[in-house]
Amino acid sequence: MVKLFWGLLKTSRPKQWIKNFAVFAALIFSGTLLDSTNQIKALEAFFLFCAFSSATYLLNDVFDIERDKLHPFKKLRPIASGLIPVPLALGLALLIIVVLLPVAYQLSPAFFAAAVAYLILQVFYSAYLKQIILIDVLVIAAGFVLRVYGGVWAIDAHLSVWFLLSITSLALFLAIGKRRSERTLMESQAARHRETLLHYPESLLDSLTTMFANSTWLTYAFFAFLQPAITTRSSVATFLGGFELPITHAKYLMATVPVVIYAVMRYLYIIYEKKEGESPERVILTDRPLLVSVLLWIIMVIGIIYYLGA
């Protein structure tokens, strides 16, 4: 029983829940991070997406059971190894979906629509779309973007189109990096593990990786540049005035752009030099320079939006 419980927990992939922190983007950039009502709504949206994503992972492992048995790491997954019976996995996934969709609707009809779209997209991806070149990458990215929109709709916020474009570019960058790393990892076994890898020549993957790496930092730079200038608090302005620098009214979010550029460069290094990237959430948690850059970016954004301005 204990092994079964831990098997179900492992199949739910708690490490993957890091992707669901994307729902908090709206809370931070809408300027309502300190609003208790929106905090509760965002937290509810986060936990709902954690549950829904875990349900899709259960379904995905059922669909991929034969392929996973050929994978050097995925063959150890509880469903592929036989620890968790297929009927149990299917039943639990359906139970999560049926029970929590009404909760999602109560949170917000728009959030409910995002959750339904996410679930439908992931089911079709697991069943068929992952076999279609380029479409598979777009679906992976769409799942990430839906998390962001779910957070937006949960609190009825509005985000700049440039920020949403940067999120889309980042999602595509991570998805292409995932395929690039999978091809490197599997090499001669690519056909048995994922047929679409055969149709992704390295030159195409390299071109797409470069394209979306550039669009990620560039669209974010446009977002930061087009944000209204921030007037610093009087205490901060007094301190800055001591240096006689005309920066008491400026677009301070531009200061976060170099951090984003470094993070993109670091991830490219991880893909090409360290031959990793198949699991973006594992990379973020284990690569110290990348983790530090992400945390620094979060601290800078929150500090600029909530504590620097008047």
Secondary structure, 3 states (H helix, E strand, C coil): CHHHHHHHHHHHCHHHHHHHHHHHHHHHHCCCCCCHHHHHHHHHHHHHHHHHHHHHHHHHHHHCHHHHCCCCCHHHCHHHHCCCCHHHHHHHHHHHHHHHHHHHHHHCHHHHHHHHHHHHHHHHHHHCHHHCCCHHHHHHHHHHHHHHHHHHHHCCCCCCHHHHHHHHHHHHHHHHHHHHHHHHHHHHHHHHHCHHHHHCCHHHHHHHHHHHHHHHHHHHHHHHHHCCCEEECHHHHHHHHCCCCCCCEECHHHHHHHHHHHHHHHHHHHHHCCCCCCCHHHHHHHCHHHHHHHHHHHHHHHHHHHHHEC
